[in-house]
Amino acid sequence: MSHDRPLQIVSGSGSYVQAGDGRTLLDLRNGFGSVFLGHCNPEITDALVQQLGQVWTTGRISNPTVEQAYAKIEALLPSGMRFAGSYSTGMEVSEYAARVATAHTGRRRLAGFARSMHGKSAMTAALSWERTSLGNSDCHILPFVHQAAESEILNQVEDLLAHHEIAAVLVEPIQGSNSGFEASLDFYESLLELCELHGTLCVFDEILTGLYRTVPLFFATRLTRMPDILLFAKSMGNGFPMSGMAVRESIETGSRTLPGSTFSDSPLAAAAAGACLSVMERLPMEFLVDEIDQAVRAAFLDLPASAGTVRGRGALWCIDFADLQSSGRVRAAVEREGILISSQGSAIRLLPSALVACDVLGFALARVAAACADESFRKDTM
Ligand SMILES: Cc1ncc(COP(=O)(O)O)c(C=O)c1O
């Protein structure tokens, strides 16, 4: 059967998906990193099925499934932070964080770092990657480590914050949608200090990195202090849409900040999230993700620099080819070998499930590394 038709996925189970043409593919794409505990994880599926027969939505009136899930999220949070609400998507919760910050500080401008991903609304786009969106004048884009030295970026942050007009700086600690660029821990520590000094809130967008994706519970757990606002989403519902926000206890998120939407506080999303967090509670998540981290490092250790720059940690990796064609070609090549990955811009992205078997992952990574090497050879001989 020809494989030229666009790929269609008809079902998924654990680390694998079944394509419409009958092929089984190992999934290292996992719904853009939302499926972290395997497709149709039985415990999460059971919780959803049970909730489907009870109630789907209550118009944000209290519900036991929602209360239980929120208690689990609250229990996970670093001390000094509280759970401040949920939405369905990452973009919505980023927007909410911006509104909370403007209400808290009384300021109306925001800053973000170039080519971060916080969503595709007018504000979130204007904050990081698109200069044509509405609201540009209130959003300032700072350079990130792919454009300037950290010291230079911090100087620019300081100059900007010194005007005391910026309500919040949003930061994506690993730019998962931009080739995996990441600043040093010292940079993030300095950013937090500068924000505190100038009365600006620091928002860590951990929509992708949160919930063990980079080994610890949150990327920010590796810092000596927590940001003012923490956003998380993808892994929380294992593919069922749910995003959440935690804030420093002193930050108000009451009715003045108009929390929630029609679909937030959904019992169905809460059923998925509650079951997902129960599974995570029982698993040695940090150990599992650290094993993935080591497997990826080992697989790409010998990759020549000409075959792509490897960036990432834990279960979030990008291999950057610096040109826009190679990533698509490598993605297509590994897909022909039964491995599903994504490509974004000049990079391919690997987002394994925490539960992928080590031997299976090791084999797949070797195939991806070989495809990267072939691509480099191809370019050299062109
Ligand atoms: C770090 C980060 N923040 C925010 C978003 C936006 O989330 P959504 O697509 O659910 O709006 C994404 C999506 O990829 C993301 O990776």
The ligand as an ORCA input file, in Angstrom:
! r2SCAN-3c Opt
* xyz 0 1
  C       5.007     26.329     26.413
  C       3.663     26.491     25.758
  N       2.840     27.441     26.196
  C       1.625     27.625     25.660
  C       1.183     26.861     24.619
  C      -0.178     27.079     24.033
  O      -1.021     26.045     24.403
  P      -2.366     25.753     23.560
  O      -1.943     25.262     22.217
  O      -3.069     24.723     24.375
  O      -3.105     27.029     23.502
  C       2.014     25.837     24.120
  C       1.577     25.014     22.989
  O       2.306     24.326     22.357
  C       3.286     25.650     24.713
  O       4.137     24.694     24.279
*
